[in-house]
Amino acid sequence: MGLLSDEEIGRQLASLPQWSRQGDSIQSVSRRGSFAGAMLFAGAVAFLAEAANHHPDILIQWDTVTLTLSTHSAGGLTDKDMALAAEIGKLT
């Protein structure tokens, strides 16, 4: 899978308002209102990630879940990252 150009990343991020670029990755921060809400959200993300065989870094801090996506094997952002970000966006 090929890396996306800066132009392609910008175009795709325009349709993913919860996500922002952080160097060679994209990141989303979601406040869920409680620890239980954060854990349930993280579990739903894990389900989608397993189905896509593409796994974000997940940081849980009480009610806040920070997700970071990058295709490590490709060395940056690919369509796989954007597709999973779009699926995760449907959870919010």
Secondary structure, 3 states (H helix, E strand, C coil): CCCCCHHHHHHHHCCCCCCEEECCEEEEEEECCCHHHHHHHHHHHHHHHHHHCCCCEEEEECCEEEEEECECCCCECCHHHHHHHHHHHCCC
